[in-house]
Amino acid sequence: MNLHSGIQKIKKAFQVSADVPMKQYTRFKVGGPADLLAVPENRQELLAILTAAKDTSVPVTIVGGGSNLLVSDQGIRGLVIVTTHLASGIRSEKGPDETILVCADAGERLSAVCRYTKNCGLTGLEFCAGIPGTIGGAVMMNAGTASQGICNKIQYLDILDLDTLAVKTIKKQNLIFTYRRLELDNHLILGTSLALKAGDPKTVQQRFAANMKRKQTTQPMHLPSAGCFFKNPDQKYSAGKLIQDAGLKGACCGDARVSEIHANYIVNCGNATCEEILALKKRIQKAVFDRYGIMLETEVKMTGNGGKTDE
Ligand SMILES: Cc1cc2nc3c(=O)[nH]c(=O)nc-3n(C[C@H](O)[C@H](O)[C@H](O)COP(=O)(O)OP(=O)(O)OC[C@H]3O[C@@H](n4cnc5c(N)ncnc54)[C@H](O)[C@@H]3O)c2cc1C
């Protein structure tokens, strides 16, 4: 079946929106239209629409909170699944080695999971203070700080194979995490389980507050962006410092600008396009390469028509 016929079939059978501007679903506020967009309310709805997409060969793109995404101005062909309503509450249970497992569906906000642990006096997630997006996206991106990632807290994941649509549980020892990445292509994370420890509630709250304050004073949290744009090349060099020393703070391409507060943030100062952001990205890469011989790789995920940023 061709793409157009597949799209028409899904449109007739499901509650989906057509030609949805992806700038409404990304923190960057950038991106052209998705052919179809669905926000399933539960796993049954999710499975039904994914089965239809599989039967009609309509390509599927997964979006969580859209806080690490740069979507092309041409948009996304096929079906976009937004996971944010796959959130049936956060719960905890006793885990191994005196841990407490905090379990949440993938669409739960990371901030809600952090709030839950703070309210329960559980320690281990304080480094996630202020990171936007869903818990599923955080696991997929191995979100964290320069010194730690969420991978260290994972106990197991419930995942859905997007080829076979089989659901399975996979334990931490069978997951491969690298810098800002879980090696798990063509799967959708359905549920997460994090192993945390009981802590002193006051200390936990203070750590969350301190980390949040640091983030708010050192990063441009008030402007649309996708967080740090480039990966740090290694422990010795931070991408932000290299960009700053290359004299690029405040550099612009249209409405895309290198933040004055943190040089590894490209911010959208108005109506930036993906093309402008990619032009600025190239300019940064060239300047840093010419000066230091280091080619910066993107941390932000590019999706939609127009290729991948990490190539
Ligand atoms: C202001 C700001 C500050 C930030 N600070 C930090 C920080 O301190 N540390 C940090 O690590 N990041 C940071 N980020 C980046 C971003 O918040 C994280 O990467 C976040 O964890 C992404 O989650 P998300 O739900 O928004 O994922 P999305 O941006 O929606 O998706 C990211 C990737 O994960 C995939 N994905 C999402 N959900 C699922 C799922 N359920 N199953 C399978 N694949 C999925 C998507 O297909 C995509 O490839 C920041 C971003 C902003 C805008």
The ligand as an SDF file (V2000), in Angstrom:
LIG
                    3D

 53 58  0  0  0  0  0  0  0  0999 V2000
   15.6920   23.7230   28.7240 C   0  0  0  0  0  0  0  0  0  0  0  0
   16.2000   22.3000   28.5500 C   0  0  0  0  0  0  0  0  0  0  0  0
   17.0890   21.7690   29.4780 C   0  0  0  0  0  0  0  0  0  0  0  0
   17.5750   20.4710   29.3060 C   0  0  0  0  0  0  0  0  0  0  0  0
   18.4540   19.9630   30.2290 N   0  0  0  0  0  0  0  0  0  0  0  0
   18.9340   18.7180   30.0760 C   0  0  0  0  0  0  0  0  0  0  0  0
   19.8710   18.1640   31.0160 C   0  0  0  0  0  0  0  0  0  0  0  0
   20.2650   18.8100   31.9910 O   0  0  0  0  0  0  0  0  0  0  0  0
   20.3240   16.9000   30.8050 N   0  0  0  0  0  0  0  0  0  0  0  0
   19.9090   16.1440   29.7390 C   0  0  0  0  0  0  0  0  0  0  0  0
   20.3460   14.9970   29.6060 O   0  0  0  0  0  0  0  0  0  0  0  0
   19.0210   16.6370   28.8450 N   0  0  0  0  0  0  0  0  0  0  0  0
   18.5230   17.8850   28.9800 C   0  0  0  0  0  0  0  0  0  0  0  0
   17.6470   18.3900   28.0650 N   0  0  0  0  0  0  0  0  0  0  0  0
   17.2420   17.5640   26.9140 C   0  0  0  0  0  0  0  0  0  0  0  0
   15.9260   16.7670   27.1480 C   0  0  0  0  0  0  0  0  0  0  0  0
   15.1660   17.3880   28.1550 O   0  0  0  0  0  0  0  0  0  0  0  0
   16.2080   15.3130   27.5420 C   0  0  0  0  0  0  0  0  0  0  0  0
   16.9330   14.6470   26.5470 O   0  0  0  0  0  0  0  0  0  0  0  0
   14.8790   14.5850   27.8040 C   0  0  0  0  0  0  0  0  0  0  0  0
   15.1390   13.4820   28.5950 O   0  0  0  0  0  0  0  0  0  0  0  0
   14.1520   14.1540   26.5400 C   0  0  0  0  0  0  0  0  0  0  0  0
   12.8630   13.6540   26.9020 O   0  0  0  0  0  0  0  0  0  0  0  0
   11.5940   13.8670   25.9490 P   0  0  0  0  0  0  0  0  0  0  0  0
   10.4500   13.1040   26.5050 O   0  0  0  0  0  0  0  0  0  0  0  0
   11.3590   15.3140   25.7310 O   0  0  0  0  0  0  0  0  0  0  0  0
   12.1110   13.1640   24.6240 O   0  0  0  0  0  0  0  0  0  0  0  0
   11.8900   13.6400   23.0910 P   0  0  0  0  0  0  0  0  0  0  0  0
   12.6340   14.9050   22.8840 O   0  0  0  0  0  0  0  0  0  0  0  0
   10.4470   13.6500   22.7590 O   0  0  0  0  0  0  0  0  0  0  0  0
   12.5730   12.4460   22.3370 O   0  0  0  0  0  0  0  0  0  0  0  0
   13.9820   12.2390   22.3990 C   0  0  0  0  0  0  0  0  0  0  0  0
   14.3160   10.9120   21.7110 C   0  0  0  0  0  0  0  0  0  0  0  0
   13.7800    9.8320   22.4630 O   0  0  0  0  0  0  0  0  0  0  0  0
   12.8330    9.0810   21.6970 C   0  0  0  0  0  0  0  0  0  0  0  0
   11.7460    8.7210   22.6190 N   0  0  0  0  0  0  0  0  0  0  0  0
   11.0190    9.5390   23.4230 C   0  0  0  0  0  0  0  0  0  0  0  0
   10.1620    8.8120   24.1680 N   0  0  0  0  0  0  0  0  0  0  0  0
   10.3380    7.5140   23.8040 C   0  0  0  0  0  0  0  0  0  0  0  0
    9.7600    6.2750   24.2150 C   0  0  0  0  0  0  0  0  0  0  0  0
    8.7990    6.2010   25.1470 N   0  0  0  0  0  0  0  0  0  0  0  0
   10.1960    5.1240   23.6190 N   0  0  0  0  0  0  0  0  0  0  0  0
   11.1660    5.1630   22.6710 C   0  0  0  0  0  0  0  0  0  0  0  0
   11.7540    6.2830   22.2530 N   0  0  0  0  0  0  0  0  0  0  0  0
   11.3500    7.4580   22.8100 C   0  0  0  0  0  0  0  0  0  0  0  0
   12.3810    9.9940   20.5600 C   0  0  0  0  0  0  0  0  0  0  0  0
   12.0100    9.2460   19.4220 O   0  0  0  0  0  0  0  0  0  0  0  0
   13.6820   10.7920   20.3130 C   0  0  0  0  0  0  0  0  0  0  0  0
   14.5750   10.0590   19.5080 O   0  0  0  0  0  0  0  0  0  0  0  0
   17.1450   19.6810   28.2020 C   0  0  0  0  0  0  0  0  0  0  0  0
   16.2350   20.2190   27.2880 C   0  0  0  0  0  0  0  0  0  0  0  0
   15.7620   21.5220   27.4580 C   0  0  0  0  0  0  0  0  0  0  0  0
   14.7680   22.0720   26.4690 C   0  0  0  0  0  0  0  0  0  0  0  0
  1  2  1  0
  2  3  1  0
  2 52  2  0
  3  4  2  0
  4  5  1  0
  4 50  1  0
  5  6  2  0
  6  7  1  0
  6 13  1  0
  7  8  2  0
  7  9  1  0
  9 10  1  0
 10 11  2  0
 10 12  1  0
 12 13  2  0
 13 14  1  0
 14 15  1  0
 14 50  1  0
 15 16  1  0
 16 17  1  0
 16 18  1  0
 18 19  1  0
 18 20  1  0
 20 21  1  0
 20 22  1  0
 22 23  1  0
 23 24  1  0
 24 25  2  0
 24 26  1  0
 24 27  1  0
 27 28  1  0
 28 29  2  0
 28 30  1  0
 28 31  1  0
 31 32  1  0
 32 33  1  0
 33 34  1  0
 33 48  1  0
 34 35  1  0
 35 36  1  0
 35 46  1  0
 36 37  1  0
 36 45  1  0
 37 38  2  0
 38 39  1  0
 39 40  1  0
 39 45  2  0
 40 41  1  0
 40 42  2  0
 42 43  1  0
 43 44  2  0
 44 45  1  0
 46 47  1  0
 46 48  1  0
 48 49  1  0
 50 51  2  0
 51 52  1  0
 52 53  1  0
M  END
$$$$
